[in-house]
Amino acid sequence: MKKVILTGSNGFLGHHIVEHILKNTDWHIYAWDKLNYASMGYDRIREIQAFDERRIQFFTPDITREISDGIIRECKDAKIILHAAAETHVDRSIEDPKPFVYSNVVGTMNMLDFARKCDNLEAFWYCSTDEVFGPALPPLNRSDRFTVEDMTKLAQRDSGYKLKLYPVYKEWDRYNPTNPYSASKAGAEALCLAYMNTYNIPGFITNCMNLFGERQHPEKFIPLCIRKILKGESITIHGTKDKLKSGSRFYIHARNTANAVLWLIDHFDQRDKYNIVGEKELTNLEVAQKIADILGKPLYYEIVDFHSSRPGHDLRYGLDGYKLKTMGYKIPVTIDESLRKTVEWTVEHPQWLEV
């Protein structure tokens, strides 16, 4: 029975990783979470019935501080560290950057120092974001849209008109963070690479696009859309200056991300990076309309030029998923099926919209 540490275990992505590990491995989990507002206590853990599992132990260290001797003693036999803990909300990072620097940069440094103390560590995974690369220019018109497969093919070319309109970033492209959140994640990435190189910590980094799924915090876009559509309220869609086009993302369900991370544990190269990308691009307006269609409700919305007044927000992100695809990995569940299941589940569990 392999022992693994998962930071941010009570968080949105973290609890999906917990559930995926419990269902698909015989691993023993040391679940670390300091229980901030985004953790929502142990509600997610209770709902997936992880408290009933003997293969999980819970700890509440604050990783912005040096890991205590007691935690080290209890957990240093972990063979894998899955570091998903982070402050993640862009709006909050713009209002107050300091917690993001402490949690995402200092916290990651403390986890890397802890990793040096582990006996026979096999892998350290750092969960990063597409936002470290900065914005990718939005498509000029809807008829010209590409799937991620189209764009990854274009990304193999040296140049081209289409590629310039639809940039997607490869794993080792330059950083261009545009808000305090993405800057803190870029800084943490650099620390991971430095520690992996200097101290020979075995590990890898993933950059993931926008996550969604069951039990997501209601401040996020998809649960916010579900709540407003059910109530017949108007949704604010961030868009271009002319207010004609909305921003876009490659949304991916958190379970698909958990699946990709566990697959990479057996396939990663030392000190390498991997993009985990949803299979197709959707504008935020399209996502809202899909949710309304699933609910059988009308969609009321307003596109606003939010990005000009708050430049820390980016209209579009794009990652090249070619690398993981050529390694043989395939996302198990499509965006349309994932979105439908998430919306239907949320309707049956409305308490998650009012937290």
N, C-alpha and C positions, 0 to 999 in steps of 0.2 A: 504494500500500500504506500504509494508515493505521497509525501507531504508537501503541500503548496501553501504559500501565503498569498492572499488576495486582499489588496488595499482597496478601500471604497466598496466593501462588500455589500453594504446596505443601500448603496446608491442605485441609480437606474440601470446603468450598464453592469455594475457589479453584481446585483442580485440575479440578473440574467446569466451571468457567468457562473455564479453559484449553482443555479438550477441546471445549467448545461453540464457542469462537472459532475454533479450528483447523479444525473441521468445517464451519462455516457462514459464514466470512468469509475475506478475504485479508489480514487484519490481521497486523502484526508485533507480538509481545508482548515487553515488558520485564517479566520475571517477578521480583518482589521477594519474598523470604522470609528471615527471620532464622534459620530452622531450629530452632525450639524443639520441645518434646516433641510438640505437637499436629501439627507439620508431618510428623513421622515420616520425617525425612530427605528423600530424593528418591524414596521407594518409590512413591508415587502417580504421580509424574511419569514414572517408568520404566514403570510398568504401562500407562499410556495412550500410551506410546511418544512422548512429547513431545520426548525427547532427540534423536529422529531428525528432528525438524523444523528446518529452517533459519530458520523464522519466529519463533523464540523465543530470547531471551537471558536468562541467569540472573544475578541479583545478590543479595547477602546483606546489605543494610543493616539496621541496627537503627533503626527509625523512632522509637523513644523518644528518640533523640539527633538533633541537627541533621543534616540530609542533607549528606553530604560534597560538596566541590567536584567530585570525580571523578565521582560518581554524577550530579550535576547536569549536568556536561558531556556525559555519555554519553546521558542520558535526557530532556533538556529539550525535545527536539523531539516529544515525545508529544502527540498531539491529544486523547487521552482518558485520564483517570485513574480506574481502578476500585479503590476502596479497601475491600477486604474483610478486611484483616488486623485481628485482634482477639484478646484473651483472652475466652473465651466460657463457661467452665464455672462454673455458679452455685455448686456446692459449693466449688470452689477459691477463688472470690471471697469467700465467707463465711469461709474459713479464713485468707485473706491478701488483703485488698483492694488493697494497694499495686501489684502488677504490673498490675492491671486499670486503675487510674488512669493509670499511666505509658503502657501500651500503647494504651488506648482513647481517652484524652483527650489526653495530651501527644503521642502518636504521630499522632493525627488533626490536631492543630495543626501539627506538623512537615510533614505531607503537604499541608496547606493553604498553608503558607508556600512549600513547593516548587512548588505549583501556580501561585503568583504569578510564578515564574521561568520557566515554560514558554512557549514561543513559540506564540502563536495557539491556546491551549487551547480545545477545543470543549465538553468536558463533564467534570465531576467527580462521580462517583457515590459516595455514602456508604452502606454497608450497615449498617442498624440493625435493631432487633428489636421484636417485639410487646411485650416485657417493659417497655419504657419507659412504657407506659400503666398498668402494674400489673395486678392480677388482675381478671378478669371473673367475676361470681358464677356458680357452677355450676348447671346445670339441676336443677330440683327432683325430676323423675322421668323415667325413660327414655322413657315414652310421649309426653312433651311435647317431644321433641328436634326441632330444626330443622336443615335444611341451611343452608349459607352463603347460598344464594339467598333462603331464607325470611327470614333475619336481616337481610340487606341491605335487603330491602323494608321490614321493620319499622324499620330504622334511619332511613328517610326520614320516619317519623312523628314528631310532636312529643312524644308521650307514649303510654302504653299499658301495660296489665298485662303482656303478654308481653315487651315490650321491657325492662321493668324486671327480668324474670327472666333474660333472655338478652342482656345488654349486649354490643354490639360497638363498638369504638372507631374513629372516623373519623380521618383523617390529622392533623387539626389540633386534636384533643382534648387536654386537659391531660395533663401528665406526672404519673405517680405511681409512680416506681420503688421497689421494695420490697427490693432487695438490692444489694450493691456493684456487681455486674456490670451490672444494668439502669441503675443511677445513672450509671455511667461511660459507657454508651451514650447516655443522655439528654444528658449534658454534651457529648459529642462532636457530637451533633445540633445543639445550640445553637451550638457553635463553627462548624460548617459554615454554618448560616444566617447567622451574623454575618459571616463572611468573604465569603460570596456577596453579601451586602448591601453591606458596606463596601468590598470590593475588586473587586466585580463579577466574581467567579469564576463562570463558567457551570456550573450543576450542579443536582443533585436528590438526594433521600434516599428510600430505600425502607425500610419496616418489614415484616419477613418473619416468618412463623410457623415452627414447629419443623421443621427440615430433617432429612432422612434420605437414605440412598442407599448406593451401593457405596463401600467403603473408608472408612467412617466410623469414628472412633476407638472402640474397644470400651468405653470408659467411658460412651458415650451409650446411651439407652434401647433402641432397636431392635436394635443389634448385641448388647447385653447380653442381651436376651430370646432372640435366636437361640442364643447360646452356652449359656444356662442350660436352655432347652428341649431342645436336643440332648443335654445331659448329664443330663437328668432332674432338674434342680435346681429349687427353688422360687424364684419371682420375687417381689420386694417391690414392691407397688403402692402408691403414695402416695394416700391417700384422705381422706375426711371424718372428723370426730371420732368418729362412730359406727361407722366402719370398714365401712360398707355401700356406699359409692359411691367410685369412683376419680376422680382428676383427669382432665381432658380437654384436647385440643389439636386444632388444624387442621393436621395434618402435611402437608408438601409436599416432593416430591423435589427435590434440589439442582439437577438438570438443568432442571426447570421454572422454578426461580428464575433460573438462568442465562439461560434463554430470555426471561423477562420483562424482565430487566435490559437485554439487548441490544435488545429491542424498544423499551424506554423511551429508549435512546440516541437514537433517531430520532423520539421523540414527546414528550419531557419539556418542561415549562415551567420557566423559570428560577426557582430557589429554591422549588421545590414538593416535596411529599411524596406517596408512593404506597404503599399497602398491597398486599403480595403474599401472597395468602391461599389455603390449600388449599381444595378444593371442598366438604368436609364435615367436620363435627366427629366425632371418635372419642374415647371414653374410653381411657385407657391400658390398662385391662383388655381392652377390645375389640381394641386393637392387638395385645396379647399373644396373645389368643385367635386372631386372624387368622393370626398368625405360626405358632402351634401347628398350626392347620388346614393351612396350606401345607406344613409339615414332616411332617404326618401323625403328630404326637406329642401325648401328653397335656399339658395345662397344669397345673402346680402353682403356686399363688400364695398370697400373704397380703397383704391390704389393711391398711396401717398408718397411724396418725395421725401421720405424719411432720411435717406442716406446723405443728401446734401447738407442737412442741418446737423446730422450726427455722423460724421465721416468715419467713425470707428466701425460702422456696419458695412458689409460688402454685399453687393447684389448677387454675385455668382461665384461659386467655387468649382474647380474642375481638377480631378485627379486621373492619372493614367493607370488603369488597372491591368495593363498588359503583363506585367511581371508575374503577378500571382496566377494569372490565367495560364501563362506558359509553363508554370510549375505544376499545373494539373489541378488547381483548385477551382471549384465552381460553387457559387452561392446556391444553397439548397432550396430556398423559398423565394419566389418572385416578389417584387414590390407590390403588385396589385393584390396578390393573395395575402401578403403580410399586412397591408393596409386594411383590407376588408376584415381580417380576423381581429386586428387591433381595435377597430371601430366597434365591431359587434361585441367584443369582450368588454369594452369600456361602457357601452350602453347597459350591459348587464351588471356592471360594478360602478355605478355613478358616484360612489363615495370618493373615487380617485380623481374626480373633476373638481372637488370642493375643498381639497386639503389646504 
